Amino acid sequence: MTEALAGILAAAAQGRFPPPDGSTTVVRQPNARDAGVLAFTAHSVVFTDEDPRWVRAALAGTPGDALAATMNPHFLCALTARTGRHMNTIDLLTVAPALPGTPELELREIRDPGHPRVARAMGFRDEVRVWRTEGGVLILGRGVAGRWEAAIEVAEEARGQRLGERLARAARQLVPGPVVWAQQSPGNARSVRTFQAAGYRPVGSEALLIKG
């Protein structure tokens, strides 16, 4: 069961999604760190070590559209209270295939584990690598269910030069796996446009539950 989420994500990366039948799949957490909710088209996946019977009862008691119940604040608040975790936001989950070649940007890897960006990334990912270029930062690491995830940062003075798009594309060339994932807050339209311009396609929404 701990491999179930990895299989669902691997299939989604290839365009094969759970059936759009309005149901919710409940699977165990892939590890102690990662818990949360994925919502695809008319099918959701809750990954938690909580009792599946409690999850389904909480969903049944959630007001509003049943198809959107897993991302309803009523259910998410109940889930965070039940697990003793918190969440930051509901993200748009995107994925892109790896690309051959080397990045066009001049990137310098930061290897200091005490560097603030490295230390923060290690709280959410494993096998973290961080690169810096003039005006920007690229982070790669293994996140939920071992998937490779990318995150970028662009300094305000470097905006308007498509640096974010080039960093996001560089992640596709540097990732050691077949695909790379990235999350964007839907309200951050600039970030959404940046990753889609770099070839990332949306596959669903995601709410991660954070320990501590």
N, C-alpha and C positions, 0 to 999 in steps of 0.2 A: 504493500500500500504506500510505503514511503516513496516509491518510484512513480506512483500514479501521476503526480503533478508534473514531473519532468516529461512524461510521455504525452500528456495533454499539451504542454507548451511546445514540445518538438513537433507535434502534428500541426498545431496552429501556425508555426513558423513556415510550414510547407503548404499552408492554405487549407488544411483539413481540420474542421472545427467540430465540436460536439453538436449533436443534432439540435436544431432550433425548435425544440418541443415544449419550451416553457419550464423545463425542469431544472433542478439544482443538484449537482453532484457534490458530495461531501467526501473529502479525502484527508488522510493524516498529513500533518506538517512534514515537509521533507527534512527538517532539522529543528532544533530548539529555537533558533532565531527567527525563522520565517513562518509567518502565519498571515492570513488575509483572505481576500475575496477577489476573484476574477469574474468579469461579466462579458460574455460573448453575445452574439445575436441570439436572443431568446433562449439562452442557456448560461447558467452561472456555475462557478466552482468555488466552494468554500474550503480552504485548507487550514485545518485546525485540529488540535488534539482533544478538543471538547467533544462531548457525547453527541453523535449525529442526531439523536432523538431530540436533544435540546435545540440544536440548530434548526431542525425542521419545525419544531413547535414555535420558536421565535419568529421564523419566517411566516408561519401561518397566522401569527398574531400581529403582523406588520400591516398597518393601514396603507391604502393606496393601490397602485397598479401591481399586481402579482408578478408581472414580468420584470419589474424594477425593484422588487423587494430587497434583493441582496445589497443594492446600493442605496437603499432608503436610509436616511439618518436614524430612523427609529431602530432598525435592525443593527446598524453599525454601532450605535451607542450601546445597545444591549450586548453586542459581541465584545466590545472593548471592556465593558464593566465585568462581563463574565470571565474574560481572560486576564484582566489586570493590566492590559496594554493600552496604548494610545495610538492615534493615527494622525498624520499631517494633512493629507488631502486625498481626493480621488484623482488618479492620474489616467491619462490616455496612454495605453501601452502600444508601442510600435516595435517593428522588427525589420531588419534588412539583411540580405545575404552578404557574406564576405566578398571582398573585391581583391583581385590580384594587384601586384605592383606595390610601390612605396608611396607614402604621402608626399604631396607637393610642398607641404609646409616643412620648415626647419624646426624639428621637435627635439627638445632636450629632456631626457628622462630624469625625474626626481626620485632618487633612491633612498632618501632619508626617511625612515619610518616615523620619526618624530615631527616631520613637516606637517603643519595643520591640515592641509588638504589630504595628505596621505592618511593621517590618523583618523580624520572624519570618515573617509571612504571605507576604512577597515572596520568601522562599526557596522556597516551595512553589507559589505562584500568581502569575499576571500580572494586571494591571489591578485591583490590590487597592484596596478601599475599606473603611474601618473606621468604625463609629459607636459612640458611648458613650451610655449612659443610666445613671440612678442604679442602681448595683448590677450592671451588666452591660455586655457588649461584643458587637457583631455584626460579623462579618467576611465580606465577599463578594469573590470573585476567580475568575479563570479557572484551573482546575486541569488535570487529566488530559485530553488531547485537546481542550483549549479549553472544556471544560464549565464552567458557572458553579457554584461550590461555596460553601456557607455553613458558618460555624463560629460558635459562641457561647461566651461565658464568663459565668458567674454567680457573684458573690461569695458566700461562705458565709453572710454575714449576710442576704443577700437571698433565700435559698432558702425554699421553701414558699409562695411568692406567685405561682407560675405565670409568673415572669419569663422563664424559659428558653423556655417554650412561646410566649410573646408575641414574643420575639426571633426564634425560628425562623419564626413566621408573618410577621413583618416582613420577613424575607429573601425570602419569596415575593412580597411587594408591591414590594420594591426591586430585585429582579433584573431586568436589562434583557433577558433571554432568555425563551424560552417555559417553561423548567423550571429548577429549582435542585436541586443534589445536595448530600448531606451524608453524612459517614461517622461511625459511632459504634462504639466498642469494644463487642462483645457483652457483656462482663462489666460494663460501665457501664450497668446496667439503668435507672438514673434518666435517663440521656441518651437511651437507646432509647425509653423511654416518652414523654419530652418531645417528641422529633421526630415520633413517631407521633401524639401528641395534636395536633400542629400540622399534620397532614395529609401527612406524608412516608410513603411506603410502601417496604418493603424489596424490592430487586430481585436481590441477590446478596451475595457477599463479595468483599473486595478486599485484596490485599497489595501495597503500593507499595514499590519498591526505591529507596532514597535514596542519592544520590551523597555522597561525602565521609565 
